[in-house]
């Protein structure tokens, strides 16, 4: 936040247990209340709100995000906007980050990038 002089339009975070997005959301909103917090959640997971976003689907292969129950640490009210991701897009973007940028990331990072790209559209 110091690099942006306290102004941040949005932040996109993959949601697993929800602890990271809850903590980051609360801290960011202390300094920049208009920042939009976007949660990235795979299709097949039930974390997104409203519940209508959580369509039944097969299992997802991306690790570290999504659940079939709501963890106690997942404070979903901290998230302003949810984007559902698919394995193909998540894993494809993760491989692209490795190949083109030299970033050693996994599928959840690809999913978060996918969500960011969808959000900025």
Residue pairs with C-beta under 8 A, 6 or more apart in sequence:
1 8
1 28
1 31
1 32
6 31
6 32
7 32
8 28
8 32
8 35
9 35
9 36
10 35
10 36
10 37
10 38
10 119
11 24
11 25
11 28
11 35
11 36
11 37
11 38
12 38
12 40
12 83
12 112
12 115
12 116
12 119
13 20
13 21
13 24
13 25
13 37
13 38
13 39
13 40
13 112
14 21
14 39
14 40
14 41
14 64
14 65
14 108
14 109
14 111
14 112
14 115
15 21
15 39
15 40
15 41
15 47
15 65
15 66
15 74
15 79
16 64
16 65
16 66
16 67
16 71
16 108
17 67
17 71
17 73
17 74
18 47
18 71
18 73
18 74
18 75
18 76
18 78
19 73
19 74
21 37
21 39
21 78
21 79
22 73
22 74
22 75
22 78
24 37
25 37
25 78
25 79
26 78
28 35
28 37
29 35
29 37
36 80
36 81
37 78
37 79
37 80
37 81
38 79
38 80
38 81
38 82
38 83
38 115
38 116
38 119
39 47
39 48
39 76
39 79
39 81
39 82
39 83
39 115
40 65
40 83
40 85
40 111
40 112
40 114
40 115
40 116
41 47
41 48
41 53
41 65
41 66
41 82
41 83
41 84
41 85
42 60
42 62
42 65
42 66
42 84
42 85
42 86
42 87
42 90
42 111
43 55
43 57
43 60
43 84
43 85
43 86
44 56
44 57
44 58
44 59
44 60
44 66
44 68
45 54
45 60
45 65
45 66
45 67
45 68
46 54
46 67
46 68
46 69
46 70
47 54
47 66
47 67
47 70
47 74
47 76
47 82
48 54
48 76
48 82
48 84
49 76
49 79
49 82
53 82
53 84
54 84
55 84
60 66
60 86
60 87
61 87
61 91
61 107
62 85
62 87
62 90
62 91
62 106
62 107
62 108
62 110
62 111
63 106
63 107
63 108
64 106
64 107
64 108
65 85
65 108
65 111
67 74
70 76
81 119
83 114
83 115
83 118
83 119
85 111
85 114
85 115
86 114
87 107
89 110
89 111
89 114
90 107
90 108
90 110
90 111
90 114
91 107
91 110
92 110
93 110
93 111
93 113
93 114
93 117
94 105
94 106
94 107
94 109
94 110
94 111
94 113
95 110
96 110
97 103
97 105
97 109
97 110
97 113
98 104
98 105
103 109
